[in-house]
Amino acid sequence: MKISLEWLKDFVALPESADALADALTQGGAEVIGREARGHVPDKIVVAQILSSEQHPNADRLSVCQVDDGSGQPRQIVCGAKNYKVGDKVPLALPGAVLGPDFKIKAGKLRGVASDGMMCSAKELALAEDAEGLLILSADAAIGKPVKELFPPDTVLELEVTPNRPDLLGYRGVAREVGTLTRVEANLPRSPMVAEKPAGEGVRLEDAGCPFYTARIIRGVKVGPSPQWLTDRLAAVGLRPINNVVDVTNYVLLETGQPLHAFDFTKLEGGIVVRNAREGESLSALDGSELKLRGHDLVIADDRKAVALAGVMGGAATGVGDGTTDLLLESAWFEPARVRKTSRELGISTDSSYRFERRVDPAGVLAASARAVDLILQTAGGAAEPDVLVAGQLPSAGSQVALDHGRCRALLGLEITDVEIDTILQRLGLEKTGTNWTVPSFRPDLTREVDLIEEVIRVAGIERVPSRLRGFPAEAGVADLRHDNAEKLRERLRAQGFSEARASHFVSPEALQRAGIAAEGAVAIRNPLGADQALLRPVLLSGLLEALARNLRHGADSVRLFELGPVFRQGESGQQTALALLATGTGTDLYDVKGVLVAALGAVDFTPADGATLQISGRGVQGTVRRLPRTLAEAHEAGGAVYFAEVLLDGWLETPAGAVRVLPLPKFPAVERDLSILLPRATPYAAIEKTLLGAKAPHLQGVGLKDVFVDATGVKLAADQRSVTVTLTFRDEGRTLTSEEVDRAVETLRDHAKAELGAVFRA
């Protein structure tokens, strides 16, 4: 629902700024989802009158017009529009006017004929979202007057109206809401009362889908352009003006929320009949479409044919045009479900159907008709018959709802007085009778006590409810621990440069075979959706290999993936949680993947199983790190080595993480010394580090690998030996160490390494 603030001011005093109004509406439940500034017409655009129009000598679709712009000298304009006539007043952009970032008007020639400006449409002036032809101005607009003086700046707000608030689909309803929320009185004019007359055979209701129908006859109207104020109002909310009669029905729809329809009375053959469509019946609609009707579609018909689709759209055969002189103005109440069904099935949504689907106010049917008749007589002339023809009965509207003030306070947790509660409900249009409240017909959503309580807090402001502690957090369980540990594990792996992959839990035997995995022992699905989902995956490898191949095909030269999820096996193991890593690319090897696992899982144990495999155990995990066979890697687009690790980690996930110890930054510098050690080539680095740290040398804080040297030729170093250089870090938290202290500590480490490892030290 688009709301022009200039139009809304007719009914209620607005806050000082559009921002304040938008905040009030949004907090009250009608969210403002869009905002548009209108009426900022550029300079050098004036009112001009068309003096003559002739066919362009070199273009069938162009005309050459002489216009009076108030300068005293006619101006020649080449124009492509066809909706004007000589004597009309239109906006004229003079040379130098700027209509857009790259749209500056200049004098020039069009197909060889001089044109000294441009006549404009409403869209070109940003006064409407759509426009056909020129903007025809009011006949009383002064020639030469700047057009921007005719269109004061305006702001249009777009509201997201929920289905339970059909009262907000009209300006009067929005004004009532604004008045309630901002505590000002809305000025809602009352429509004149008109005598009702039974329609008799003039209107026949043959289906319960229309319980109430009214018709008003107006004779002697003159159909033509609408006055400027009316076209401005419609253009502000994106509607294209058509003619004064149709524009009035659209105007009243927007003002009151009640859809109306005007028929050319002379084109109706007999009286009005509201009935179901006949099988095979069709309707040429106003939008040019040909509708094939079904037997359950509710139509408005005359004695021979359907002339409108009830509550949705009128028919072209009885539409109001330039030659119309007599009108039948329809205002009715249709069952929301019937309109919704027809609208959805035929794929037609209009401003009328949108409102009827949400239930229009029964009390507004006659009032909207009277308002429209009054405006038609003002804009199109003519005379209306004194009585409105009425058929059927209005559905019951409004209800009695009891409200207990004490329960209201208890439910809201808010200290609010009885007087304030009553004042809020009265501002909303409810009337108090004892302990009951009479709900107005325009609020069909208020049917229970809790609905009234919700209205109280909506208007009072939910920010007034004090914050109170109503419960206590539950202690974390095993599921919480597993979730938290899993998220931390993902964070650590992403920090190591791995991307998470997620594959289906279902696989085919062929997919397992492509991954080099035997399908025996895999859990079969009893009723699989397809052959590719016949098994539950026993490992994570197959999905990661497919992801690897896809990444390599797209040009990736280095791939590092992980997946954390369930695997399934027959027998006692059943479902378990596994972590799988897959890596390939320059600089990737078995120990690179091992380091990633240590960083992610902590100090787990690695035991060589063979030259290309490490067994993983300890801290609630078990698994392997290995290099995949070359044939398997090449089958999945990999030209280099591919390393894969899979770890079962249910125990790790269910183990609470140790306390994190945070240390202050050291105040005194560290001292580093390098130590080169000759050892048998088979001695693992872990043994070196363990030995040096186990020596408990004074002030030793860390041991780090710096370099490894081997010589397969045996020239510089025996082939079965290797030289390992480590960096020793020493520090004291209370002072700066001396060189002598560090030298003594290094000697202690040398002696310990000789005794424990048989190490030889290089100079």
C-alpha positions in Angstrom: 0.0 0.0 0.0 1.5 3.3 -1.1 0.7 6.4 0.9 1.2 9.9 -0.3 1.8 12.1 2.8 0.3 15.1 1.0 -2.9 13.2 0.6 -2.8 11.7 4.1 -2.6 15.2 5.5 -6.2 15.7 4.4 -7.3 13.3 7.2 -4.8 13.6 10.1 -2.0 15.9 11.3 1.3 14.2 10.7 4.5 14.2 12.7 7.1 16.8 11.8 9.2 14.4 9.6 8.6 11.4 7.4 11.1 9.5 9.5 9.1 10.0 12.6 5.9 8.8 10.9 7.7 5.8 9.4 9.0 4.8 12.8 5.6 5.1 14.4 3.9 3.0 11.8 6.6 0.3 11.8 6.6 0.1 15.6 2.8 -0.2 15.4 2.9 -3.2 13.1 2.5 -1.6 9.6 6.1 -1.8 8.5 7.4 0.9 6.1 9.3 -1.0 3.4 9.9 1.7 0.9 10.1 5.5 0.5 10.0 7.7 -2.5 10.4 11.5 -3.0 8.0 12.9 -5.6 7.2 16.3 -7.1 10.8 17.6 -7.6 10.2 18.9 -11.1 13.3 20.3 -12.7 13.7 24.0 -13.7 12.9 25.3 -17.2 9.7 23.2 -17.5 6.6 25.4 -18.0 2.9 25.1 -18.8 2.3 25.4 -22.5 -0.9 25.3 -24.6 -1.0 23.4 -27.9 -2.1 25.8 -30.6 -1.9 23.5 -33.6 -0.8 20.0 -34.6 0.1 18.8 -38.1 1.5 15.5 -39.5 5.3 15.4 -39.7 6.2 15.4 -43.4 8.9 12.7 -43.0 7.6 10.5 -40.2 4.2 8.8 -39.9 4.4 8.6 -36.1 5.4 12.2 -35.4 3.5 15.4 -35.3 4.6 19.0 -35.6 3.0 21.3 -33.0 2.9 25.0 -32.4 2.7 25.7 -28.7 2.3 28.9 -26.6 4.8 28.9 -23.7 3.9 32.4 -22.4 6.8 34.1 -24.1 4.6 35.8 -26.7 6.1 33.9 -29.6 4.8 30.4 -30.6 7.4 27.6 -30.3 7.6 24.6 -32.6 7.8 21.2 -31.1 8.0 17.7 -32.7 6.1 15.2 -30.7 5.4 11.4 -30.9 2.5 11.3 -28.5 -1.1 10.8 -29.6 -3.2 11.4 -26.5 -3.5 15.2 -26.8 -5.7 17.5 -28.8 -5.4 21.2 -29.8 -6.1 23.4 -26.8 -4.7 21.0 -24.2 -2.1 22.3 -21.7 1.0 20.2 -21.3 4.4 20.4 -19.6 7.0 21.9 -22.0 10.8 21.3 -21.3 12.6 24.3 -22.7 16.2 24.0 -24.1 18.6 23.7 -21.2 16.2 21.7 -19.0 17.8 18.6 -17.4 15.5 15.6 -17.1 18.1 13.1 -16.0 21.8 12.4 -15.6 22.3 12.1 -19.4 19.1 13.8 -20.6 19.5 17.5 -21.4 17.0 19.2 -23.7 18.5 20.9 -26.7 17.1 22.7 -29.7 17.6 20.6 -32.8 15.9 18.7 -35.7 13.9 15.5 -35.7 13.7 13.9 -39.1 14.6 17.2 -40.8 12.1 19.4 -38.9 13.2 21.9 -36.2 12.1 21.2 -32.6 12.7 23.8 -29.9 12.1 21.7 -26.8 10.1 18.7 -25.7 6.5 18.2 -24.4 6.7 15.8 -21.4 4.9 12.8 -19.9 4.3 12.3 -16.2 6.9 9.6 -16.2 9.6 11.9 -17.7 8.9 14.3 -14.9 9.1 11.5 -12.3 5.5 12.2 -11.4 4.3 8.7 -12.2 5.8 5.2 -12.5 4.2 4.7 -15.9 2.5 7.0 -18.4 1.1 6.7 -21.9 1.5 10.0 -23.8 1.8 13.5 -22.6 0.8 14.7 -19.1 -2.4 16.7 -19.8 -2.6 19.6 -17.3 -5.6 21.3 -15.8 -7.4 23.7 -18.2 -7.0 26.5 -15.6 -3.2 26.1 -15.4 -1.6 29.5 -16.2 0.5 29.4 -19.5 4.2 30.0 -18.8 3.9 29.0 -15.2 6.7 26.7 -13.9 5.3 23.2 -13.7 7.1 22.6 -10.4 4.7 25.1 -8.8 1.8 22.8 -9.8 3.3 19.8 -8.1 4.4 20.4 -4.5 7.1 18.1 -3.2 5.7 14.9 -1.7 6.9 11.8 0.1 5.3 8.4 -0.6 5.7 5.6 1.9 5.1 2.0 1.0 3.5 -0.1 3.8 3.7 -3.8 4.2 0.1 -4.5 5.3 -0.5 -7.9 6.9 -3.5 -9.9 5.9 -5.3 -9.3 9.2 -5.4 -5.5 8.8 -7.6 -4.8 5.7 -8.5 -1.5 7.3 -5.0 -0.2 6.4 -5.7 -0.6 2.7 -7.3 2.8 2.5 -6.2 6.3 3.4 -8.9 6.7 6.0 -7.8 3.6 7.8 -4.2 4.6 7.7 -5.1 8.1 9.0 -7.1 6.4 11.9 -4.0 4.3 12.7 -1.7 7.3 12.6 -4.0 9.2 14.9 -4.1 6.4 17.3 -0.3 5.9 17.4 0.6 9.6 17.6 -2.3 10.5 19.9 -4.0 13.0 17.6 -7.6 13.1 16.4 -8.1 11.9 12.8 -10.5 14.0 10.6 -12.5 11.3 8.8 -15.4 12.9 6.9 -18.8 11.2 6.9 -20.3 10.4 3.6 -23.9 11.7 3.0 -26.7 9.3 3.8 -28.7 8.2 0.8 -32.1 6.6 0.8 -32.1 2.9 0.1 -34.5 1.3 -2.3 -35.1 -2.5 -2.8 -33.6 -3.3 -6.2 -36.3 -5.8 -7.0 -35.8 -7.3 -10.4 -33.2 -4.6 -11.2 -30.6 -6.6 -9.2 -30.9 -10.4 -8.6 -28.5 -12.3 -6.4 -28.3 -15.9 -7.4 -25.2 -17.0 -5.4 -24.2 -16.7 -1.8 -20.8 -15.4 -2.9 -22.4 -11.9 -3.0 -24.7 -11.4 0.0 -25.0 -7.6 -0.6 -25.0 -5.5 -3.8 -25.9 -1.8 -4.4 -26.3 0.1 -7.6 -26.7 3.8 -8.2 -27.8 5.3 -11.5 -26.2 8.5 -12.7 -27.4 10.2 -16.0 -26.0 12.9 -18.2 -22.3 12.6 -17.3 -19.6 14.0 -19.5 -16.6 11.7 -19.6 -13.2 13.4 -20.1 -9.9 14.1 -18.5 -9.8 14.3 -14.7 -9.0 17.6 -12.9 -5.3 18.1 -12.0 -5.8 17.4 -8.2 -7.3 14.0 -9.0 -4.7 12.9 -11.5 -2.0 14.1 -9.1 -3.3 12.0 -6.3 -3.5 8.8 -8.4 -0.1 9.4 -10.0 1.4 9.8 -6.5 0.7 6.1 -5.8 1.6 4.8 -9.3 -1.9 4.7 -10.9 -2.3 6.0 -14.5 -5.2 8.4 -15.0 -7.8 7.1 -17.5 -10.9 9.4 -17.3 -12.8 11.3 -14.7 -15.3 8.5 -13.9 -12.8 5.6 -13.7 -10.4 7.9 -11.8 -13.0 8.6 -9.2 -13.7 5.0 -8.6 -9.9 4.4 -8.1 -9.7 7.4 -5.9 -12.5 6.2 -3.6 -11.0 2.7 -3.5 -7.7 4.2 -2.2 -9.4 6.6 0.2 -11.9 4.2 1.8 -10.6 0.7 0.9 -13.9 -0.2 -0.8 -13.6 -1.3 -4.5 -16.2 0.2 -6.9 -17.0 -0.4 -10.5 -18.8 1.9 -13.0 -20.7 0.3 -16.0 -21.9 2.2 -19.1 -25.6 1.9 -18.2 -26.7 2.1 -21.9 -24.7 -1.0 -22.7 -26.3 -3.2 -20.1 -29.1 -5.4 -21.5 -31.6 -5.7 -18.7 -31.0 -5.8 -15.0 -27.9 -6.9 -13.0 -27.6 -10.6 -12.1 -24.9 -11.9 -9.8 -24.5 -15.6 -10.6 -22.0 -18.4 -11.4 -20.5 -18.3 -14.8 -22.0 -20.7 -17.4 -19.9 -23.5 -18.8 -18.0 -22.2 -21.8 -18.8 -18.6 -21.0 -16.0 -16.0 -21.6 -15.3 -12.4 -20.8 -13.3 -9.8 -22.6 -11.7 -8.0 -19.6 -10.7 -4.3 -19.4 -7.0 -5.2 -19.6 -7.5 -6.7 -23.0 -7.3 -10.3 -21.9 -9.9 -13.0 -22.9 -11.0 -14.9 -19.8 -12.3 -18.4 -20.1 -14.7 -18.8 -17.2 -15.5 -21.9 -15.2 -18.8 -22.8 -13.6 -17.7 -21.8 -10.1 -16.5 -18.3 -11.1 -18.8 -15.6 -9.7 -19.7 -13.0 -12.3 -21.8 -9.8 -12.7 -24.0 -10.3 -15.7 -26.9 -8.6 -17.4 -29.8 -10.6 -18.9 -27.7 -11.9 -21.7 -24.0 -12.1 -20.8 -21.3 -11.7 -18.1 -20.1 -8.1 -17.9 -17.6 -8.4 -15.0 -15.7 -10.9 -12.9 -17.1 -10.3 -9.5 -14.6 -8.5 -7.2 -11.7 -8.8 -9.7 -12.1 -7.0 -13.0 -14.8 -5.4 -15.2 -15.5 -6.3 -18.8 -14.5 -4.2 -21.9 -18.0 -4.4 -23.4 -19.6 -2.2 -20.7 -16.6 -0.1 -19.8 -16.8 3.6 -19.4 -15.5 5.5 -22.4 -15.6 8.9 -24.1 -19.2 8.3 -25.4 -20.6 7.2 -22.0 -23.4 9.4 -20.7 -25.2 7.2 -18.2 -23.6 5.1 -15.4 -24.4 2.3 -13.1 -22.1 2.5 -10.1 -21.6 -0.8 -8.3 -20.6 -1.1 -4.7 -20.9 -4.6 -3.2 -19.6 -7.1 -0.6 -18.2 -10.3 -2.0 -17.1 -13.4 0.0 -13.3 -13.2 0.4 -12.8 -16.9 -0.3 -14.7 -16.8 -3.6 -12.7 -13.8 -4.9 -9.4 -15.3 -3.7 -10.1 -18.6 -5.5 -11.1 -16.9 -8.8 -8.1 -14.6 -8.6 -5.6 -17.3 -8.0 -7.0 -19.8 -10.5 -7.2 -17.2 -13.3 -3.9 -15.6 -12.4 -5.4 -12.1 -12.1 -4.6 -9.8 -9.2 -6.0 -6.3 -9.1 -6.4 -3.6 -6.5 -10.0 -4.7 -6.1 -9.3 -8.4 -5.7 -6.5 -7.6 -3.2 -9.0 -5.9 -0.9 -11.9 -8.2 -1.4 -9.7 -11.2 -0.6 -8.9 -9.6 2.8 -12.5 -8.7 3.6 -13.6 -5.1 3.1 -15.6 -3.3 5.8 -19.3 -4.1 5.3 -20.2 -0.7 6.8 -18.2 1.0 4.1 -20.1 -0.3 1.1 -22.9 2.4 1.0 -20.6 5.1 2.3 -18.1 4.5 -0.5 -20.9 4.6 -3.1 -22.2 7.9 -1.8 -18.6 9.4 -1.8 -18.0 8.3 -5.4 -21.3 9.7 -6.6 -20.5 13.0 -5.0 -17.1 13.2 -6.7 -18.5 12.0 -10.1 -21.0 14.8 -10.1 -18.2 17.3 -9.3 -15.9 16.1 -12.0 -18.2 14.7 -14.7 -21.5 16.5 -14.1 -24.8 14.8 -14.5 -27.5 13.9 -12.0 -27.8 10.9 -9.8 -31.1 9.1 -9.0 -32.1 9.9 -5.4 -32.2 6.3 -4.2 -29.5 3.6 -4.1 -30.8 0.2 -5.3 -30.0 -2.4 -2.7 -30.2 -6.2 -3.0 -29.5 -8.7 -0.2 -28.2 -8.1 3.3 -24.9 -7.0 4.7 -23.0 -9.8 6.7 -22.9 -9.3 10.4 -20.1 -7.1 11.4 -18.5 -6.2 14.7 -18.5 -8.3 17.9 -18.6 -8.1 21.6 -15.3 -8.9 23.4 -14.8 -8.9 27.2 -11.6 -7.5 28.7 -10.3 -7.9 32.2 -7.9 -5.1 33.1 -6.1 -7.1 35.7 -5.5 -10.0 33.2 -4.3 -7.4 30.7 -1.6 -6.1 33.1 -0.7 -9.7 34.2 -0.3 -10.9 30.6 1.8 -7.9 29.5 3.9 -7.6 32.7 3.2 -3.9 32.6 1.8 -1.5 35.1 -0.8 0.3 33.1 -3.9 2.0 34.5 -7.5 1.1 33.6 -8.0 4.6 32.2 -5.0 4.3 29.8 -6.3 0.9 28.6 -9.7 2.3 28.0 -8.4 5.3 26.2 -6.3 3.3 23.8 -9.2 1.0 22.9 -11.5 4.0 22.4 -8.9 5.6 20.1 -8.9 2.4 18.1 -12.7 2.8 17.5 -14.0 0.4 20.1 -16.9 1.3 22.3 -17.2 0.2 25.9 -20.4 -1.4 27.3 -19.9 -2.5 30.9 -17.1 -5.0 30.9 -17.5 -5.7 27.1 -16.1 -3.8 24.2 -17.9 -3.5 20.8 -15.5 -4.0 18.0 -16.0 -1.8 14.9 -16.7 -3.6 11.6 -13.4 -2.4 10.1 -11.4 -4.5 12.6 -12.5 -8.2 11.9 -9.2 -9.4 13.4 -10.3 -8.5 17.0 -12.3 -11.5 18.3 -10.7 -12.5 21.6 -9.6 -10.9 24.8 -6.0 -11.5 23.9 -6.5 -9.6 20.7 -7.5 -6.5 22.6 -4.5 -6.9 25.0 -2.2 -7.1 22.0 -3.7 -3.8 20.7 -3.1 -2.2 24.1 0.6 -3.0 24.1 1.0 -2.2 20.3 -0.2 1.3 20.9 1.3 1.8 24.4 4.7 0.7 23.1 6.3 -2.7 23.7 9.4 -0.8 24.9 7.5 0.0 28.0 7.4 -3.6 29.2 10.2 -3.9 31.9 12.9 -6.5 31.4 12.7 -9.3 34.0 14.5 -12.6 34.4 11.9 -15.3 33.9 14.1 -18.4 33.7 17.6 -19.7 34.0 19.8 -21.2 31.4 20.0 -25.0 31.4 23.3 -26.7 32.0 25.0 -27.8 28.8 24.6 -31.4 27.9 26.5 -33.8 25.7 24.7 -32.6 22.6 25.8 -29.0 23.4 29.4 -30.2 24.0 29.5 -32.0 20.7 28.1 -29.0 18.8 30.6 -26.6 20.4 33.6 -28.8 19.9 32.5 -29.4 16.2 32.3 -25.7 15.6 35.7 -25.1 17.2 37.2 -27.8 15.0 35.7 -26.3 11.9 37.2 -22.9 12.8 40.6 -24.4 13.4 40.6 -26.2 10.0 39.5 -23.1 8.2 42.3 -21.2 9.9 44.7 -23.8 8.4 43.4 -23.0 4.9 40.9 -25.9 4.5 37.5 -25.3 3.0 34.5 -27.3 4.2 32.7 -29.7 1.8 29.4 -31.3 2.4 28.4 -34.4 0.4 25.2 -36.5 0.5 24.9 -39.2 3.1 23.7 -41.5 0.4 26.0 -43.1 -2.2 25.9 -45.7 -4.9 28.0 -48.8 -5.1 29.6 -47.4 -8.2 30.7 -44.2 -6.3 32.4 -46.3 -3.6 34.1 -48.4 -6.3 35.4 -45.2 -8.0 36.9 -44.2 -4.6 38.5 -47.6 -4.2 36.2 -48.7 -1.3 34.5 -52.0 -1.1 30.7 -51.8 -0.8 30.6 -54.9 1.4 29.6 -53.9 4.9 27.9 -50.7 3.8 24.3 -50.2 5.0 21.8 -50.6 2.3 18.7 -48.4 2.0 15.5 -50.5 2.0 13.5 -48.1 -0.3 16.1 -45.8 -2.0 14.9 -42.9 -4.0 17.2 -43.9 -6.8 20.2 -46.2 -7.7 22.6 -43.4 -6.8 21.3 -43.3 -3.3 21.2 -47.1 -2.6 23.8 -47.1 0.3 24.6 -45.0 3.4 28.2 -43.8 3.1 30.7 -45.9 5.1 33.5 -43.3 4.8 33.8 -39.7 3.6 36.4 -40.3 0.9 34.0 -40.7 -2.1 32.3 -37.3 -1.6 35.7 -35.5 -1.1 37.1 -37.1 -4.2 34.2 -35.8 -6.3 34.7 -32.4 -4.9 38.4 -32.6 -5.6 37.8 -33.5 -9.3 35.3 -30.7 -9.7 37.7 -28.1 -8.2 40.6 -29.3 -10.4 38.4 -29.2 -13.5 37.6 -25.5 -12.8 41.3 -24.6 -12.7 42.3 -24.9 -9.1 46.0 -25.8 -8.7 45.9 -26.5 -4.9 42.9 -28.0 -3.1 42.5 -28.4 0.6 39.1 -29.8 1.7 37.6 -31.2 4.9 34.2 -32.7 5.8 32.8 -33.4 9.3 29.8 -35.6 9.4 28.3 -39.1 10.0 29.5 -42.4 8.5 27.5 -45.6 8.7 28.6 -49.2 9.1 26.9 -52.5 9.8 27.4 -54.1 13.1 28.1 -52.6 16.5 29.8 -49.5 15.3 26.6 -48.3 13.5 26.7 -44.5 13.1 29.8 -42.6 14.0 31.1 -39.1 13.5 34.1 -38.8 11.2 36.5 -36.0 10.1 38.1 -36.3 6.7 40.8 -34.1 5.2 42.0 -34.2 1.6 44.8 -32.1 0.2 46.9 -31.8 -2.9 49.2 -29.2 -4.4 52.7 -27.8 -4.2 54.3 -28.1 -0.8 51.7 -30.6 0.5 52.9 -33.9 2.0 52.0 -36.4 4.6 53.5 -34.4 7.4 51.8 -31.2 6.3 48.4 -33.0 6.8 49.7 -34.4 10.1 50.5 -30.9 11.3 47.0 -29.7 10.4 45.5 -32.5 12.5 47.8 -31.7 15.5 46.7 -28.0 15.3 43.0 -29.0 15.1 42.8 -31.9 17.5 45.7 -31.4 19.9 48.5 -33.7 20.9 47.3 -37.0 19.3 49.6 -39.9 18.7 50.9 -40.8 15.2 52.4 -44.3 14.6 54.0 -45.2 11.2 52.0 -48.1 9.6 54.0 -48.1 6.4 55.9 -45.7 4.2 52.8 -43.8 3.2 50.5 -44.2 6.1 50.3 -43.0 9.7 48.0 -44.4 12.3 46.2 -41.8 14.5 45.2 -42.6 18.1 44.7 -41.1 21.5 42.5 -38.3 23.0 39.3 -40.1 21.9 40.3 -40.4 18.2 41.4 -43.1 15.8 42.1 -43.1 12.1 44.8 -42.8 9.5 46.7 -40.3 7.3 47.8 -41.7 4.0 48.8 -40.9 0.5 46.2 -42.1 -2.0 47.3 -44.5 -4.8 48.4 -42.7 -7.9 45.8 -44.4 -10.1 43.0 -43.2 -7.7 44.4 -39.6 -7.8 44.7 -39.6 -11.6 41.2 -41.0 -12.0 40.0 -37.8 -10.2 41.9 -35.3 -12.3 44.9 -34.9 -9.9 48.3 -34.8 -11.5 50.3 -34.8 -8.2 50.1 -36.6 -4.9 46.8 -36.5 -3.0 46.9 -37.0 0.8 43.9 -38.1 2.8 43.1 -38.4 6.5 40.0 -39.8 8.1 39.5 -39.8 11.9 36.6 -41.1 14.0 36.2 -38.6 16.8 33.1 -39.2 18.8 35.2 -39.5 21.9 37.0 -36.3 21.1 33.8 -34.4 20.5 32.4 -35.5 23.9 35.5 -34.5 25.9 35.4 -31.0 27.5 38.1 -28.7 26.3 40.8 -27.9 28.9 40.8 -24.5 30.5 42.5 -21.8 28.4 45.4 -20.2 30.2 46.1 -16.6 29.1 49.6 -15.3 29.9 50.8 -11.7 29.8 53.2 -10.6 27.2 56.8 -11.1 28.4 58.6 -8.1 29.8 62.1 -9.4 29.1 63.7 -10.6 25.8 64.3 -14.2 24.8 67.7 -15.6 23.9 67.9 -18.1 21.0 70.7 -20.5 20.2 70.9 -22.9 17.3 72.2 -26.5 17.9 73.1 -28.9 15.1 73.0 -32.6 16.0 74.2 -35.6 14.0 71.9 -38.6 14.4 71.0 -41.9 12.7 68.6 -41.1 9.9 65.9 -43.3 11.5 65.7 -41.2 14.7 62.4 -39.3 14.5 62.3 -35.6 15.3 59.7 -36.1 18.0 62.4 -38.1 20.0 64.8 -35.2 19.6 62.3 -32.7 20.9 61.2 -34.9 23.7 64.8 -35.5 24.9 65.8 -31.8 24.8 62.7 -30.7 26.7 63.1 -33.6 29.2 66.5 -32.4 30.1 64.9 -29.6 32.1 67.6 -27.2 31.3 67.3 -23.9 33.2 65.2 -21.2 31.4 64.5 -23.4 28.3 61.1 -22.3 26.9 60.9 -24.0 23.5 62.6 -26.2 20.9 61.9 -25.6 17.2 63.1 -27.3 14.0 65.2 -25.1 11.8 66.9 -27.3 9.2 67.5 -31.0 8.2 70.4 -32.0 6.0 71.0 -35.4 4.4 73.4 -36.5 1.7 72.4 -39.6 -0.2 75.8 -39.7 -1.9 77.6 -40.0 1.4 80.2 -37.4 0.4 79.5 -34.8 3.0 77.6 -36.9 5.4 77.1 -40.6 5.8 74.1 -41.9 3.9 72.6 -43.4 7.1 73.0 -40.1 9.1 71.3 -36.8 9.0 72.0 -33.4 10.5 69.1 -31.7 12.4 69.4 -28.1 13.4 67.1 -26.9 16.2 66.5 -23.5 17.6 66.5 -23.3 21.4 64.6 -20.5 23.1 65.5 -19.3 26.6 63.8 -16.7 28.7 63.4 -15.7 32.4 60.1 -13.9 33.3 61.9 -11.7 35.9 65.1 -10.5 34.3 67.3 -10.6 31.2 69.5 -13.7 31.0 73.3 -13.5 30.7 75.3 -15.2 28.0 77.0 -17.3 30.6 73.7 -18.7 31.9 72.5 -19.6 28.4 75.9 -21.3 27.6 75.6 -23.5 30.7 72.0 -24.4 29.7 73.1 -25.4 26.2 75.9 -27.6 27.6 73.3 -29.4 29.8 71.3 -30.1 26.7 74.3 -31.4 24.7 75.2 -33.8 27.5 71.6 -35.1 27.8 71.3 -35.6 24.0 74.6 -37.5 24.0 73.5 -39.8 26.8 70.0 -40.4 25.6 70.3 -40.4 21.8 74.0 -40.9 21.1 74.1 -37.6 19.4 77.2 -36.1 17.8 77.4 -32.3 17.6 78.7 -30.4 14.7 80.9 -27.4 15.2 
